[in-house]
Amino acid sequence: MAIRVLIVDDSSFFRLRLSAIISADPELEVAGTAADGEQAIEKTLRLKPDVITMDIEMPKMDGITAVRSIMSQRPTAILMLSTTTTAGAKATFEALAAGAVDYMPKRFDDISRVQQQAHQKLCQRLRTLALNFKSNPAQQTATQPPPVRPRRLLIRPIKLIAIGTSTGGPIALQQILSQLPSDFPCPLLLIQHMPATFTTAFAQRLDNQCAITVKLATHGEKIQPGVAYLAPGGQQMLLTGTLGQAYLKIQESGTEQPYQPCIDLTLKSIATVCPAETLAIILTGMGTNGRDGCKILKQLRATIWSQDEQSSTIYGMPKAIAEADLADNVLSLADIGQQLAEIKA
């Protein structure tokens, strides 16, 4: 049975264009279309789609309000299609906080310069979200009994935290980092799969919501305790130097590299600086990015954590870590933040 998609956008031209792209995929079908948030809610309840594409700025009711209403009445996988302006990026993060699962640029040229590849990536994302959707996993874990304590607590001094994530990552990172005290004793490197036009707004959002400092990483910067450095979208963030004098290296990414930033590349660079003193954490996301880097770090006595399936929006990347037997602990999202907050200098 085909995956049913509801298209929500106030542009009739864009609704037609998106309908043609989705209809061309044999595993997808258009369940219906809506021109504003009010129609989106009514058609979600009536048509019961498997996944929804949602515009943000619409008449009568905007996409963020519609997302919030849909998630409270009939939770459904929602993919936000966002403009890449600063305002569009900020609104996208508001939509994710309201319950949307993922986002993509509305301009398909920002997904891929090759039109067919852009269409394929969009359809693949819709299929994955529909098949893996869990209604607000972070909220579910918050309402359940406290998680079992990790089977192995930290047994080595930790001097650096590296966190890699993708789909579902913005909300997961917000939940984890907001639990850390302002005097947190370690620097943190954040590698979130995200377009370049979104990372500045995301770093600012996290910084406003957390006691620690969160900033966009810059080339040549010496890492400091209590500061989280977000990898710039479209580039690679590497670590260089020594344990006491470690610096960030931001470099352009080759076109052959599918992940920009790439978790594996960052982790492999850490392996040359301070592997045994590093805690690497792999959170929710599609694919296996992060596994190869964790494998190298693990051989050099690093500590590895992965997010559990129940609290992951997409159990792909953390599953790859667990199945490769690289994880010292498999933890819920809530427990990861609590455990990090207990790290002492």
C-alpha positions in Angstrom: 0.0 0.0 0.0 1.3 3.4 -1.0 2.3 6.0 1.6 -0.3 8.8 1.6 0.9 12.4 1.6 -1.1 15.5 2.4 0.4 18.6 0.7 -0.1 22.0 2.6 0.9 25.2 0.8 -0.9 28.4 -0.1 0.7 28.4 -3.6 -1.4 26.5 -6.1 1.6 26.3 -8.4 3.7 24.7 -5.7 1.0 22.3 -4.7 0.8 21.1 -8.3 4.5 20.8 -8.7 4.8 18.9 -5.4 1.9 16.6 -6.4 3.6 15.8 -9.7 6.9 14.9 -7.9 5.2 12.7 -5.3 2.8 11.0 -7.8 5.9 10.0 -9.8 7.1 7.9 -6.9 5.5 4.4 -7.0 5.6 4.2 -3.2 3.8 7.5 -2.6 0.4 8.9 -3.4 -1.2 12.3 -2.9 -4.0 11.9 -0.3 -5.0 15.5 -0.8 -3.9 19.2 -0.7 -4.6 22.1 1.5 -4.1 25.9 1.0 -3.9 27.0 4.6 -3.5 25.7 8.2 -7.3 25.4 8.8 -7.7 23.2 5.8 -4.6 21.2 6.8 -6.2 20.3 10.2 -9.6 19.4 8.7 -8.0 17.2 6.0 -5.6 15.6 8.4 -8.6 14.5 10.5 -10.7 13.4 7.6 -8.1 11.9 5.2 -5.7 10.5 7.8 -2.5 10.9 5.8 0.7 9.0 6.7 2.9 12.1 6.3 2.3 15.8 5.7 4.4 18.5 3.9 3.8 21.8 5.6 4.4 25.4 4.5 5.0 28.0 7.2 3.6 31.2 6.0 -0.1 30.9 5.0 -3.3 32.9 5.2 -6.0 32.2 7.9 -3.6 29.9 9.9 0.2 29.6 9.7 2.0 26.3 9.5 3.3 26.4 13.1 -0.2 26.8 14.6 -1.4 24.0 12.3 1.4 21.7 13.4 0.6 22.3 17.1 -3.1 21.5 16.5 -2.5 18.4 14.4 -0.1 17.0 16.9 -2.6 17.4 19.7 -5.5 15.9 17.7 -4.0 13.3 15.4 -0.2 13.1 15.6 1.2 12.7 12.1 4.7 12.8 10.6 5.1 16.4 9.4 7.9 17.6 7.1 8.3 21.4 7.1 9.3 23.0 3.7 11.1 26.1 4.7 12.6 29.2 3.0 16.3 29.5 3.8 16.1 33.1 5.1 17.0 33.9 8.7 13.3 34.4 9.5 12.5 31.1 7.7 15.1 29.2 9.8 13.8 30.6 13.1 10.2 29.7 12.1 11.4 26.2 11.2 12.8 25.6 14.7 9.5 26.9 16.2 7.7 24.3 14.0 10.0 21.5 15.2 9.3 22.6 18.8 5.6 22.4 18.0 5.9 18.8 16.9 7.1 18.7 13.3 9.5 15.9 12.7 11.9 17.2 10.1 12.4 20.0 7.5 13.8 20.6 4.1 14.5 23.7 2.0 11.5 24.7 0.0 13.8 25.6 -3.0 14.7 22.2 -4.4 18.0 23.7 -5.8 19.1 24.0 -2.1 18.6 20.2 -1.8 20.6 19.3 -4.9 21.7 21.1 -8.0 20.5 18.1 -10.0 16.7 18.3 -10.1 16.1 14.5 -10.3 18.3 14.0 -7.2 16.4 16.7 -5.3 13.1 15.0 -6.1 14.5 11.6 -5.0 15.8 13.0 -1.7 12.4 14.6 -1.0 10.5 11.4 -1.7 13.0 9.3 0.3 12.6 11.6 3.2 8.8 11.4 3.1 8.9 7.6 3.0 11.4 7.4 5.9 9.4 9.8 8.1 6.1 8.0 7.4 7.6 4.5 8.2 9.5 5.6 11.3 7.2 8.1 12.8 6.8 8.1 16.6 4.6 10.8 18.1 6.9 13.1 20.1 9.3 10.5 21.4 11.1 13.0 23.7 7.8 13.8 25.4 6.9 10.1 25.7 10.0 9.4 27.6 9.3 12.3 30.0 6.0 10.8 31.0 7.4 7.3 31.6 9.1 6.0 34.8 12.7 7.2 35.3 15.1 5.2 33.1 17.3 2.5 34.5 20.7 3.8 35.5 23.4 3.1 32.9 25.0 -0.3 33.1 28.5 1.3 33.1 29.1 4.8 34.4 31.9 6.9 33.2 35.1 5.4 34.5 37.6 7.7 32.8 38.1 11.4 33.1 36.2 13.2 30.3 37.7 16.3 28.8 35.7 16.6 25.6 32.1 15.8 24.5 31.2 15.3 20.8 27.6 14.9 19.9 26.5 13.8 16.4 22.9 13.8 15.2 20.5 14.3 12.2 16.7 13.9 11.9 15.2 14.9 15.3 18.5 16.4 16.4 17.5 20.0 17.0 15.0 19.2 19.7 17.2 16.4 21.1 20.1 18.8 21.4 18.0 21.4 23.0 16.7 18.9 25.6 20.2 17.7 26.5 22.1 21.0 26.5 19.5 22.8 28.5 20.2 20.5 31.4 23.9 21.5 31.6 25.1 24.0 34.2 26.9 27.2 33.2 30.1 25.9 34.8 30.1 22.7 32.8 33.7 21.5 32.8 34.1 20.3 29.2 33.9 21.8 25.7 31.3 20.3 23.4 31.4 19.8 19.6 28.0 19.5 18.0 27.7 17.9 14.6 24.1 18.3 13.3 23.3 17.6 9.7 21.9 20.9 8.7 22.1 23.3 5.7 24.4 26.3 6.1 21.5 28.8 6.1 20.1 27.2 9.2 23.1 26.8 11.5 23.5 30.4 12.6 19.9 30.7 13.7 20.1 27.3 15.4 23.2 28.2 17.4 21.5 31.4 18.5 18.4 29.6 19.6 20.3 27.1 21.6 22.4 29.8 23.2 19.3 31.6 24.3 17.8 28.5 25.9 20.9 27.1 27.6 23.0 28.1 30.6 26.2 27.1 28.7 27.4 29.2 25.8 26.4 27.8 22.3 28.0 29.3 19.3 28.7 28.6 15.6 32.2 27.2 15.3 34.9 29.4 13.6 38.2 28.5 12.1 41.2 28.7 14.4 39.2 29.0 17.6 40.6 27.4 20.8 38.0 25.3 22.4 37.0 26.2 26.0 35.1 24.5 28.8 31.4 25.2 29.1 31.1 26.2 25.4 29.3 24.2 22.7 30.6 24.7 19.2 28.1 23.9 16.4 29.5 22.8 13.1 28.7 25.2 10.3 26.4 23.7 7.7 27.9 23.0 4.3 31.4 22.7 5.8 33.5 20.3 7.9 34.5 20.8 11.5 37.8 19.2 12.6 39.8 19.3 15.8 43.6 19.9 15.8 46.3 20.5 18.3 46.8 18.7 21.7 44.6 18.0 24.7 45.4 21.3 26.5 45.7 23.3 23.3 42.9 22.1 20.9 41.7 24.2 18.1 38.9 24.1 15.6 39.6 23.7 11.9 36.7 24.6 9.6 37.2 23.6 6.0 35.2 23.4 2.8 33.6 20.0 2.1 34.2 18.1 -1.1 31.2 17.6 -3.4 31.6 13.8 -3.0 30.9 14.0 0.7 27.2 13.4 1.3 27.2 14.8 4.8 28.1 18.5 5.3 29.0 18.5 8.2 30.1 14.9 8.6 30.1 13.3 12.0 32.7 10.7 11.0 35.2 13.3 9.9 34.9 15.2 13.1 35.3 12.1 15.2 38.3 10.9 13.2 40.0 14.2 13.8 39.4 13.9 17.6 41.1 10.6 17.5 44.4 12.4 16.7 44.0 14.8 19.6 42.4 13.3 22.7 40.6 10.1 22.0 40.8 8.5 25.5 39.5 11.7 27.1 36.5 12.0 24.7 32.9 11.0 25.2 31.2 10.6 21.8 27.4 10.5 21.7 25.3 9.5 18.7 21.7 10.7 18.7 18.6 10.3 16.5 19.1 10.3 12.7 18.9 8.3 9.5 21.8 6.2 8.2 25.1 5.2 9.8 27.1 8.5 9.9 29.2 8.4 13.1 29.7 4.7 13.2 33.1 4.7 11.5 34.4 7.5 13.6 33.2 5.9 16.8 34.9 2.6 15.8 38.2 4.4 15.6 37.7 6.3 18.9 36.6 3.1 20.6 39.9 1.4 19.7 41.7 4.4 21.3 39.7 4.0 24.6 37.1 6.7 24.1 33.7 6.4 25.7 30.7 6.0 23.4 27.0 6.5 24.2 24.1 6.1 21.8 20.4 7.1 22.1 17.9 4.4 22.7 15.2 3.5 20.1 12.3 4.6 22.2 13.4 8.2 22.5 14.8 8.5 19.0 12.8 10.2 16.3 14.6 8.0 13.7 16.5 5.0 15.1 19.1 4.8 12.4 22.5 6.3 13.4 22.2 5.2 17.1 21.1 1.8 16.0 24.3 1.5 13.9 26.4 2.2 17.0 24.5 -0.3 19.1 24.5 -3.1 16.5 28.3 -2.6 16.0 28.7 -3.1 19.8 30.4 0.2 20.1 28.1 1.7 22.8 29.3 1.7 26.4 25.8 2.8 27.2 22.5 3.0 25.3 20.5 5.8 27.0 17.2 7.6 26.8 17.3 11.2 25.7 16.4 12.3 29.3 19.1 10.2 30.9 21.8 11.5 28.5 21.3 15.1 29.7 21.2 14.0 33.4 24.4 12.0 33.1 26.3 14.8 31.3 25.2 17.3 34.0 26.9 15.1 36.6 30.4 15.3 34.9 32.9 17.0 37.2 36.2 18.7 36.4 
